[in-house]
Amino acid sequence: MRNLDLTTLRSFVAVADAGGVTRAAGFLHLTQSAVSMQLKRLEELLDLDLLDRSGRTIALTPSGEQLLTYARRMIALNDEVITRLTDQAFEGEITLGVPHDIVYPAIPLVLKQFNAAYPRVRVQLEASHTRVLKDKFAKGACDLILTTESGPDTGAETLAVKNLCWVGAPAGAAWRQQDPLRLAFGRLCVFRGIVADALDAADIQWEISVETDSDRTIEAAVAADLAVHAMIDGTEPPYLEQIDHSGALPDLPRQQINLYGGQNPASEVQDTMAGLLRSAFSATSAGRLRIA
């Protein structure tokens, strides 16, 4: 009688959900070689090829697709037994990546609700740029990430769609000086290229007068009326304001707030976090919770 090992099944499911060994290893906090060895043992036990490795990406064979259904059921049943019979509290860590400009106020609320449900699970919050977060997610360094994008990539779930707006100093005049228009942007900010394209299309001369990796530096320069910036509607701090330019500046495309990692959660903990994010950003779209 041959017995399936749940550890190898968890690795198999993680690889299937993540689409590769590298990301799965990151989610499981194991090395790639350890995950590959577990998959090899599982295939040897069943004497079946579970993964099609002939292409550039890993795909499941028909036998692998069939096993995946059983593996999910076996893991879920195991976890239910452990939870029901031992009342074991969830422990561990989950890594959530969020762009700097959409942290408040939705994320503090999400973290508070999550901590109430899983007080022994540590949340590692990574606040960075969308490009950096997507790279970390691809490498398995983040369990879930939010992004601000003009359109979603594969695996994205759109939580909200918001206007991208021009912002400046209260009653500021920097936006009126368009020969050239002075901009303040981060080096990796995804809005930088969007704004440049819009200004070029409108035949408005511009220059980057403040370039930095610090959001606080950008906000200080804009608040001093040294330059203008672009932010998602509602994310501007109280010491900046949206510019009422009456068409003197070009309209900017709407931006999506997307969630990656929530459609095929690796655990109940991750699924709960994804659900809280959906609820929070649904509330912002309905005006019940304003991002500010």
N, C-alpha and C positions, 0 to 999 in steps of 0.2 A: 504494500500500500504506500503510495507516494503522497506526501503532505505539502501543500502550498504554504510558503512562508509569507506572512503579512508584510514584513519589511520589504521584501522584494516586490510584492504587489503594490505597495505604496510608491516605490520608485518607478515602477512601470506606469502607474496612473499619472504620476507627476510628469514623466517624459511625454506621455500622450497629450496631457493638457498644455504643457509648455511648448511642445513642438520641437523639442531637442534636449539633449543631455546637459548642455551647458546651463541653460536657464533652470532646468529641473534640479540640477546640483545646487544652484544658488538658493532655490526655494527650500530644499531639504537640508541645507547647511552641511552638505557632504562634498567630497571632491568628485570631479568628473569620472575619475578612474573607479571610485567606489560605486558610483551609480552604474557605470558600464559593467562592472563585475557582477552586480546584482541582477542586471538584465540577462547577462550571459548564463548565470546559474538558473534563472527562471526558464530560459529557452532550453537548457540542457535537461532540466527536470521534466519538462513537457515533451521534449524532443520535437520542438516546433520552432519555426521562424516567426517571431512575433513582430519584428520591425523590418520594414523594407528600407534598406540602406543604400539602394542603388542610385537614388537621386541626390540632389544637393541638400535637401531637407529630409528628415526622418519621417516616414509614414508608417501606419500600421498595416500589416498584412491582414487578410480575411480572418486568420486565426487570432491575430492580435485584437481586431475589432470585437470578436466574440468574447475573448478573455476580458476585455475592458469592462464590459457590462457586468460580468460576474465579479471582477475585482472591486468595482465600486460598491456593489452590494455587500461583499464580504468585509470590506473595510468599514463601511457604515454600520454593519451589524456588530462588528467588534467594538467600535467606539461607543455604540449605544449600550452594549453590555457593561463595558468598563464604567461608563458614566452612571448608569442606573444602579449597579451593584456596589460601587465603591464611593459614589458621590464625589468623585475626584474633580477638583477644580482645574480649569484650564490654566496651563502655565506656558511660558515661552516668550517669544518676541515676534512682532509683526512690523515690517518696515513700510511706511507710507511716504510717498514722494509727492510734494505739492509745490507748484510755482509760487514764488515769493508773493506775487500780487493778489492771489486769491486765498491766502491763508485766513484772513479775517472777514466776517465773524464766523463763517460756517465751520471751519476746522476746530476751533476751540470747543464749540458745541458738540461736534462729533466725538472728539477725544473725551469729553466729560461723560457722554452717554456710553461710550465704549468701556471706559474705566469702571463705570457702575456695573456693567454686565460681566466684565472679565478683569477684576481687580488685580489678578496675578499675572496678567499678560502685559509685557512691556511694549510700548509703542515707540518705535524709532522714527521720528519725523524728519524727513529730508526736505528742506526748503531750498529749491534751486531753480534753474531755468528749464524750460520744457525740453530743449535738446539734450541737456545733461541727464534729466530724469528718464527720458526714453532710452538713452544709452544704458543707464543703470538697470532699467527694467529688462532690456534685451539680454543683459548679462546675468539676470537673476538676482541682482543686488537689492531690488525692491519687490515687495509682494504686490503692492498696488500703487499706481501713480495717477495723479490728475495732470492734465495738460491744458494749455490754451493754444488752440490751433484754428486755422481757417477751414480745415476739413480733417476728418478722422483717417487714421491709418487702419490697417487690418487689425481686428481685435478690439477696436475702440467702441465705447458706449457713450453716446452724447448725453450729458446730464443737464446742460443748459446752453442757451445761445444768447450772447450779450453783444451790445454795440461796442465798438472800439471808438473811443472819443479823444479829441484833443483836450489836453489839460495845460493850465498855466497858473501863474500867480493870481490871487484874487485882485480883480481890477487891473491886471497886468497889461502891458503893451508889447511884450516881446513878439507876439504873433503878428502884429501889424508891420513889423520890420522884415520884409520879405526879399531883401536884396543883399545877402541871402537870408532865408529863415534859419534861425539858430535852433538846433535840436540837442536834446540831452538823452542819451540812450546807453544801455549796457552793451558790452561787446557781444554778448550771446543772446540778447533779447530778440525773440522771434518777431516782435512788432517793428523792429528797426527796418527790415527789408520791405515790409508792407507799407510803412509810411514813406520810405524813399520812392517806391514805385508809384504811389498815389501822387506825390509831389511832382515827380518827373512827368506823369501823364497830364498833370495840370499846368505844366511848364512853369513851375515855381522853383526858383533857385534855392538851394539849401546847403547847410554845412553842419557837421557834427561838432558842436562847440564844447560839449562835455561828454567824454567817453570814459566809462569806469565800470568796475565790477560791483560797485556798491549802490544798492537802491536808495539808501539814505542820502548819498552824495547827489544822485540825480534829483531827488525830491528837494534837497536844499537849493540846488542851482535853479530849479524851476520856481520854487517859492521866492527866490530873490529876483525873479523876472529876468534871468539871464538867458533863458531858453524855454522851449515848449517841449512837451512830451505827449505820449499817447498811452491811455490806460483803458481797461475794460470798464464799462459804465458801472458806477457804484463802488469801484475799488479805490477811488481817489481819496487821499487823507484829507482831514478838515482844513489843512493849511494850503490846499490846492483847490482849483475849481475847473469845471468844464468850461471851455472857451465858447462864448456865444459869438461866433465869427460871421454869421449871416451869409455863409457861402463863400467867404474870402479864402477859406481853406477847403481842400477836397474832402468829400465824405470818405470814411474808412470802412472796410468790409467788416461785417459782424464776425465775432469769434465764438468758437465752440469750446465749452469746458468738457473735456472728455475723460473717461475713466478707463484705464487699462488694468486687466487682471480680475475684473469682477464677474465676467461671464462664465468662467470655469474655475471657481474658487478651489484652492487646494485644501481647505479646512473649513469647519464651522466658524472659526474665529475670523478668517478672511472673508467669508460670506457675510457675516454680521457687519464687519467694517464697511464692506461695499454697500450693504443696505442702508446703513446710516448716512453714507455719503450721498446716495441717491435721494434720500429723504431731505437732507439739508439743502441740496442744490435745487430740488424741486420747490422747496419753500422760498428760496431766493427768487426763482422765476415767477412764483405766484405773488411775490411781494410780501410774504409773511416773514421772511428773514432777509434783510437787505445786506448785501456784501458791502462792508464799509471799513 
